[in-house]
Amino acid sequence: MAGDLSIPIEILSYLRSVSVREHPVMRRLREETANHPRANFQIPPEHAQFLSWLIQVTGARCTIEIGVFTGYSSLAAALALPPGGRIVACDIDAEYTAVARRYWKEAGVEERIDLRLQPALVTLRELITQGERGAFDFAFIDADKTNYGNYYECCLELVRPGGVIMIDNVLWSGRVIDYSDHTPDTEALRAFNEKLARDDRVSLSMLPLGDGVTLARKRP
């Protein structure tokens, strides 16, 4: 989900012009989604490219995505995976993900993406009970904020030692430092960020990318 950290549009335009290498199918998906009433759910192209780069540099083969929307981030991940790679993609909305399926098919990666249309916590707990602890290399969390802590704990079980969890929207357009904001999402993100700051099970880096991204690497 994209936010606004007040980076001048001229700087973003320059960054994208000299850095982003966007697959043509991804570009068409992004442009279609830009007209959606909830277009802000979609991550920006430089964010998607960073996600792809992380998958490549970590050598990930098995990944988890929590929050699919129209499938831009999962398409970026699927295109970055090696042959035989897979994504377990969690969402609850058949209408949004129908768009995702169309573009996954067009890009030739639909067989890499296992879409589970049910609450993400149900899927994650099923994977744990089915013996998939430590089976995943990478996870991306970008869904309902009040469940971030629960998603994170499940992903920490599912990723291998040395695996990476990427969490979106951690700066929440700056609302995390507005202590007059007590809305559930803001309070949840504030508590989540503070929890990770103290979590010695992971090494940590928070980046001002998009709406704020945290990278948590599970310690070996």
Steps between C-alpha positions, in 0.01 A plus 500: 500500500645834400518804724647849484820593681515833315784414264479760223340357187794631295739286705274195469472552125877523469553192718259301288652622173852385586429199721172318442501216248134408483379193314242608237228283657569657837475845348161422344374360831622807687335732249170314517505499879572874507136552402369281783320673792753338733805560284696602811505131597757442225869540575699738275731361229824573684363310798410201280847505348659499845284200594616320185862586574469364854363172370787471255778601739377261773462214252139451607302215347196482727319815610186617677293806416234632737278747315476455122254768375536503117823305508775750421735402782438128452570539128828674583590216735401224258706652219802513732475137614711228339338208314310287749447792738165552667296763678223431748284809450240586766194716439124498561370694199412302188420814298838668550695178452315422176693791352819354648435159343454655157839671513678203658380290208607761245850511652524119501547465875157386619629151582744650750226667704280301739217744581312419822170690526433490872619697803877507494534378856308187405740434213811572708389275783414226251851520359645472850287198591585338165868498594621801299693665782824635357397415143486858371778741413309828482168653610329826413234640736269769361148448630276605793718680750332379818618147418860589420626354826320171437618479139855572607505228766370242251748608234784482751414133546466436129817666371831323533789631711652776290168558323358849460161647590413827324225707663332793324339824626698516823518882491131533409536836323656637821199421717708275725658812652168684536423401858157659480409228246352207689331325208537119512732479198733771627512357851566152359787620281652703782493196730632276224797726427585519869475122531741440212746752639535272804483163319841334520380207286565716194743755365317807386498791258222757446512694173311811385394324179143556384299522822781355707638146481653283770731210416531236770758224446447193714817430692670164426 
